[in-house]
Amino acid sequence: MTKPATATAEKALELRERVKKKKPRFVRQESWRYKRLSESWRRPRGLDNKMRRKIKGWPPTVNVGYRGPKVARGLHPSGYKEVLLYNAEELKEIDPKTQAVRIAHSVGKRKRARILVEARKRKITVLNIKEAKEAVEEEKELTEERKEEKPEKEEEAKEVAETEKPKQKQKKKRKRRARKQ
């Protein structure tokens, strides 16, 4: 991104925060009256509904006027545009100046560690890095343990092979039922 574009994005982010502070908490109509109704927003559609008619004293409804600045829409609070990743190959298409990466929750520890290593090489920001750090540490520990275990397992396998004689497989006898006719 160029300097003017980043400056406008930063201003837009600040403006978005200011607008967000003034924005009311939109609640479902009469959710305060009935326990069975959750507060999650539902548009009032009734013919005589007071909220739909915007009558004084009733909570505000969702309107386009509460929207944030167009430049800031879809941006992470850090100022980067979020991109969801599933594997390390997708990192090639990321622009580290304008985009940040969020690793999908369905990605396993091993792939997550690979993505994190590749992102560090390319100097790409990873937004959900906390989980990835733990995965990298565990991956290192596992590889170290595997290296230590391999020679021990090979020695044990040789000893067991020398002491034990190969066993012959026993044949199972099948019982056959006489068919009734």
N, C-alpha and C positions, 0 to 999 in steps of 0.2 A: 504494500500500500504506500502511496505517496504521503508526504508530510501533511498537506492540507486535508486529505481524506482521513488520516488518522486523527487529526485535530477535530474534525467534525464528528467523527465517531465517538471520541472522548466527551465532547460537549453533549452529544445526543444521549450518551450513557448517564451523564450527570442529570440531564433534563428528565430522563426516564425515571431516575430515582426520586426526583422531586415530585413528579406527577404521581408516582406510585404511593408516596406518603399521603397525598391528598385524597387518593381514591378510597371510597368507602368499602367496607366488607359486605359483599353482596350475599344476602341470605334468601332462602326459599320462603315464599309467603307463608305466614303463620307457623313457621317451624318453631318459633318460641312458644307457641300455644300448645302444640301437640308433641308428645314425646316420640310418637311413631314416625314423625317426619324429621329427616336429617336436615342439617343446615345447607347442604350442597345445593347450588343454584339450579333452579328450574324456572323457565320463563312463565310468568303468569298469563293465562290465556282466557280466563273466564270473562263473560260478557259484562258483569258488574264488578269485576275485580278492581280493588282500590289501587293496588300497586301498578297494574297495567295502565290505569287511568292517571297515574302520577298524582294522586291526591295528597295534599299536605298532611304530614304526620306519619305517613307510611314510608318504609325503607326505599331507598333509590333502586332503580333497575339498571341492568347492564345497558350501556349506550356506547356508541362509537366515539363519543367525546372523551371518554376515559382512556383512549388508546395512547400508547407512547409514540415517540417520534419514529418515522418510517426508517431512518438510517439505523436506529438502535434495535429494531425488531429482529429477533433471531440471534442476537449477539449474546454471548456469555458475559457475565459481569466483568470478566477480565478484559473484554474488548475483542476477543477472538470469536470467529464463527465456529460453532461446534460441528464436528464431523464424527459420525459413529463408525467404528472400525470392527471388523471381524477377523482380519488376518494381517500379517506383516506386509504382504504384497500391496495392500491398499495404501500404504504409507507413501508410495512413490508419487501418488497424485496429490499429496497434501502440500500446500504452500505454507511454510513455517511462519511467515510474516503476518498472515491474515487468518489462518485457520489453526484451531486446536483440536486435539483428538480425544474422544471418549471411547474407551474400550467397552464393547458390548458385554452385558452381564452373562451371556451364554458362553463366552470364551473361557476355555479352561486355563489352568495355572501355567502349563508349559507354553502354550501359544501366547498367553499374556506376557510371560517373561521375554519371549522372543520379540514381541511387539515393542516392549519397553526398551530393550537393548537397541533395536533398530531406530526407534524414535530419538534416543539419546545421540546416536551417531549423526542423525539428520537435524538435530537441535529443534525437535518438534515438541510443543507443550502437550503433556498428557493431563487431562483434567481429573480423572479418577485414579491418580497415581498412588494413593495410600494403599489400596488393595494390591496394586502391582508391586510395590516395594516388598511387601510381605511375600508375595509369590516368588520374586527373584531370590530373596534370601533362602526360602525353602528349597528352591531349585538348586542353588549352590550347595546347600547341605546334603541334598539327595545325591547329587553327582559325586561329592566327596565320599559319602557312605558307600556308594556303589563301587567306587574305585578300591576302597579298602576291603569290601566284602568279596570281590571277584577272586583274588588270589586264595583267600581262605576257603571259599566254596570249592574251587578246583582241587585243592589239596584234600579236602574232606571226601570229595567224590572219588578220587583215586584210591584212598584208603578203603572206602566202602566197597569199591569194585574188586579190590584184591582180596578182602576178607570174605565176602559173600560169594557163594557159588550160584551160577544162574539157575533159576527155578524153572521147572517144566510146567507148562500150563495143564491144568486138569480139565478133562473133558466132562462136560455136564451131561447127565443122562436125562433125556426127555421122556416124560411119561405120556403115553398116548391113550386117549380115551376111546372107548369103543363107541362107534356111532349107533344111535338108536334109530331104527327105521320103522 
